Amino acid sequence: MPDGAQPVLDVRDLNTVFQTRGGEVHAVNHVSFDLKKGELLGVVGESGSGKSVTMMSLIGLLPSPPAEVRRGEVLFDGRDLLKMDADSLRDIRGARIGFVFQDPMTSLNPVFTVGFQLREPLMRHMGMNKRQANARAVELLELVGIPDAKQRLKDYPHQFSGGMRQRVMIAIALACDPEVLIADEPTTALDVTIQAQILELVKELRHKLGMAIVWITHDLGVIAGIADRVMVMYGGQVVEQAPVRELFKNPQHPYTAALLETIPHVRGDRAERLKVIEGQPPILGAIPTACPFRHRCPVAFDRCKQENPARMPVGDGHDAACFYDLAKGEPRDA
């Protein structure tokens, strides 16, 4: 993947708000990133950090109301997805941008066969007739490693295991050969053996199909094995972004460093005690005017309480939103 490649997806200053009985919740704040062809971008952070809401905002999957994308641009093939009407966006979603949802147990419609659910995007977006769509559906199930694919088209979701359902979800997302695949914690509900199989499948499919992937997860171990670049989110904003090896070797935001500390370690024949990040994530009743991590941060100082740091370059392809230089152990130059 060349560094100077044109982004297939370019997100600029995205802001998403939810209207609730208790007032506005600013779930996504000034999020900007890009995604290059063939790249796998890992998006990590605690629950509630804004990962899923950000990605669902891009392609109009949030219910409105209560959600509102208040500002920003999402450029895909030179067009702003946020300015498209519902029909135009629906033509892109599922055809050129695929989405794999978090829970394989509830994402498939229980009253339709797997074959029906695979044929639907093929007939809508690709203009196939039922016979052609059936043949392609068999190919897709074979592609994601489901045996007896032709026979399984007649089965309903409850007749598949959790791992098999997730493979079906991936097959549906890949049906129209999308340029971008967004996978929202697709292995969270699965046991570790099935997780490993799904991860190997994604690596293989990415190599075969050459698509760009956004992989949302809270599991840094998964990211280490599959991502090219990592985007760390906290409090509805991006706090650090770097190539995967650089991020693990040289984290430059205290939140990233704290996340890495929570990865279980085994030294010799004894497991180390699990570490946690003390405190709670912020409640985003307003756009943060100070660093959202300051209450949990071991190196916070006065400036962190007065300003919300913008992302700044800290290395080659590496930026962080922090006033403190972790490598030097001192505040950055103003």
Buried (B, 14 or more C-beta within 10 A) or exposed (E): EEEEEEBBBBBBEBBBBBEEEEEBBBBBBBBBBBBBBBBBBBBBBBEBBBBBBBBBBBBBBBEEEEBBBBEBBBBBEEEEBBEBEEEEBBEBBBBBBBBBBBBBBEBBEEEBBBBBBBBBBBBBBBEBEEEBBBEBBBEBBBBBBBEEBEEBBEBBBEEBEBBBBBBBBBBBBBBBEBBBBBBBBBBBBBEEEBBBBBBEBBBEBBEEBEBBBBBBBBBBEBBBBBBBBBBBBBBBBBBBBBBBEBBBEBBBBBBBBBBBEEEEEEEEEEEEEEEEBEEEBBEBEEBBEBBBBBBBBEBBEEBBEEEBBEBEEBBEEBBBBBBBBBEEEEBBEE
